[in-house]
């Protein structure tokens, strides 16, 4: 009886040992460890990268892959942001959006496990990657697919605008004729704006006319960049050519405070209609509208701090003007003088800049549908110092003056006073330069019972603006 019980126990032990040998994964040798293939070590990725590795073999010797992503190389539990099982017939894992952050370093590892819940496992294959900084958000030109109004531009040098985010050190703007950006028409670096968002760039050359274009911007960083924006499409306009200023000649010194401004006519593109010209005048090269001498004339409407400006020939048909040598290929504006206290001529002793651009209409863009050229080359002119305004002695007075006075002229640092009994000033008894707006004559210069004529010229100190016209001629009788 005892021998039968012993035999039964021995058989139970034997069968248990055989079953353990044939069914326990732990009894199988470990497969080869997976080897990380992508991203490359310390590679730059977006916020939803796909992690890849080589397959462990043999597949029969393991149950699954385990993938972990952490913000620290220790893989402490509080730093782990991804901890997933991947089927053993797969060798990649796409991290869902919303887990990773912009501009951060992450560590990741993968192992092949023989258990459905834990180990035995192969050695971990470990790597790291870093994510891009926040890409720019494009503002303007808007996408033609979603905003026909904003995307149909009015100039071939539009101002591109976008929002930059923390971490960007500078930007790269690209414009292309194809979505893949293999045919670039613009590829320029753009520094970070010192004034913050929006970031802006205006091309210094024309984009191709009447063309569908794509644009994008990258936020650049020496480690976490570049980070590219989306790729909206926009359509460029077909504006007139750029007008060419020619009168007055550039850098001319003139005593005409109400000059005519003339330019060669713009060429209007086929299928479009000429609309009007626009002229800007300012005493600052930046054409600041806050200047008291800024004027902007569009069509027959004047804007600025003086509205007494008239369009003499605003567009077609062109006319031959004998004032400009009978040239029939120009258009012009004239700043008109009016005999009133609120006159509009440009004050003297100053430098004035001016430029012009042309507008057309093609009927397909937003209202008002007026496409325009870029501004012409900027011309400037110097207007001589304004003549002084006499004050003492009063005109027509009977007096033997002990002092002559006049109002100072802007930019004037010297004055020449002339006194003579000759109304033609062919000969003078007094022709003296002073540096103040008055003069005290030497005793004995003026004779009694004599009718005298007097006038004053103004002159700037460095002779840049020339000598003014003479003041009015006043008289006095001693």
BAVODO-489783 format. One record per residue (C-alpha): y, z, x. Coordinates in steps of 0.05 Angstrom, whole numbers, plus 5000, padded with zeros to 4 digits. Layout:
BEGIN
YZX/...
***
This chain:
BEGIN
500050005000/504750185056/503249525091/505049135029/511849495022/513249365097/511648625088/516248565028/522048895066/520948435125/521047825081/527548055047/530948145114/528647465137/531047095075/537747465078/538647255150/537146525134/541946525075/547546825118/546446295171/546845715123/552645935076/557746345117/563645945145/564546465198/558146245228/561045535239/564745385303/572345325295/575044615289/580044335338/587044615330/592244165295/597643885340/604843825312/607443105314/613943125274/619443315274/619843285350/620843945384/627744215368/629243565329/635043465281/632943395208/635843405138/634743945086/628143665061/624143455123/616743265124/612643675173/606843295205/600943455250/594543155275/588043265237/583243825258/575943615268/570743655243/573343715172/566944055150/568544645195/574844895159/577545015090/585144875092/591444845134/596645405133/603945225145/609445735157/616945635168/621546195191/628546325214/626046725274/620946565328/617247225314/615246975245/616547675218/615147695143/622547795126/624347145163/619046695132/621946185082/615645755074/608446005072/603745495040/596645245041/595544495050/589044135032/584843975092/585043225077/592643225086/596543255151/603643335126/608043765082/614843595052/619444205047/622644204978/630244164973/633844814964/629945225015/633245035081/640745125096/645744685132/646744775207/640945265220/635145325269/628145395241/621245535272/614745285243/607345315257/600845055229/593545275236/586745055208/583345635171/575945705153/577646175096/580946055029/585146685036/585546865109/582246725175/578246565220/583446055242/584945605300/590545765348/597445635318/601145005337/608445215341/614944815343/622244855319/627544415288/634844475267/638344215205/644643795201/651344085182/653943935112/655343185105/662242955082/663642865009/667042184999/673142164954/676541484959/675240894953/670641104896/663940784883/664740114847/658340264808/661340874775/668940774777/671540064770/678640324764/678940694830/674540234870/678639604860/683639704915/690639424921/691139344996/686839115054/688439745092/686440285043/686741015061/679641285064/679142015043/673442515045/672143265046/669543575111/665744225116/664944795165/661844595231/664543885235/667843755302/670043045286/667942455243/665741735248/667841245194/663840605184/665040015137/659939455131/658238845089/651039085079/647839725055/643839815119/650339805160/647839275209/654038835198/659739315213/667039115201/669739805220/666840345264/671940855286/672141585309/676642025267/679142705294/678843325251/685243375210/689943935232/692144025160/685144105130/682143715073/682143175051/680642825116/684042145119/683941495158/687940855147/685540235184/690339895233/687339215218/685938865152/679138905120/676338235097/679438015031/675837954965/669338254993/664338784971/663939315025/660039955037/662840555073/660341215099/662541795143/658742235190/660542955206/659343015280/657143625319/654543675390/648144015365/647744005289/650243285279/651242745260/650642855186/651842225144/654842185075/652641715019/654340975019/658840764961/661040054950/668039794937/671439124930/677438924971/683338564940/686237874955/693538044969/699137594996/700137505070/704737985107/712137785104/715437655171/722437965180/727337535219/734437735199/738138115226/734638025292/730738635315/734739165353/741338825337/747939195340/752039015279/758539215247/756038995179/754839615137/752239185080/747338725116/742838215085/735538315102/731437685105/724137515118/719536905117/716136845050/709037115041/703336635025/699936784959/692336724957/689136204913/687636464843/693136994846/700436994824/706337234864/709637844833/715038154876/717238434944/718539144963/723339365018/724140045052/730240255092/731040915129/734341245188/727441515208/721841085235/717041455190/721041245128/721441965102/723741955030/727442615039/732542285084/739342195051/739341475077/732441285050/732340695002/726340354970/727439724931/721739454889/723138834848/730038984819/729039734817/732040164872/729240844889/732241354936/738841674949/743141064935/741540604877/747040084888/742239584918/741038904889/735438394897/739137754915/732937314918/726637684898/721137174904/720636464878/723735964876/726335984947/733435764960/737235485019/742535985039/748135735084/749236445106/742536395142/743235685167/740535355103/733635645114/729535525050/723335915072/726036615065/727137155015/732337695022/735738314996/742938515006/745839205006/752139124966/758839464976/762639694915/769839934914/768440634890/767741324921/760141284913/759140664955/752440444982/753540145051/749640445108/753940965144/755440765216/753541085281/746241085262/739840705274/736440415213/729240175205/726839695152/720439345130/717838935072/711338785036/709238284983/705738394916/701537934872/697137994811/690237704798/688737994729/682138334747/684239014774/687039654744/693739674709/698839564737/694739014771/699138874831/695638794898/700038834959/700138655032/700939175085/707939325110/711038815155/712938955226/718639465227/725339205249/731239635266/738739545273/744439955301/750739995259/757140125296/760940765287/764940805223/772440715233/776541365228/780341545165/787641695181/790942325153/797542475189/802942255190/802442005118/802741265108/809941025098/812941695115/819641785149/818242255206/818042305281/810942565288/809043095338/801642985324/797142435297/790842645259/784742305230/777942495203/772242485254/767141935250/759642085253/756942005324/763941875352/765642245416/771841855435/777741535399/783041035419/789741095384/794640515385/801940545364/806639945364/812839665329/809039005326/805038915262/800338435298/798838945353/799838395404/803438905447/802939665440/807140235467/801340725462/794040575476/790641235493/783441485491/782342205467/776042605454/778442985393/780742735325/788142825339/793442625389/800042945410/804942415436/809142525498/816442665482/820642035490/815141535474/817541425403/824541165392/829141375335/830340935274/824240505287/818640265243/811840385276/804740165260/798740575283/791140535280/785140875312/778340625338/772141055345/766841025399/760341405410/759741755477/754141335507/756740675479/750240555441/753340405374/759340015401/766640075383/768340135310/772739685270/779939945271/782040435218/786940225165/793840075193/798940585172/806440595183/811741115193/819241075208/822741535255/
***
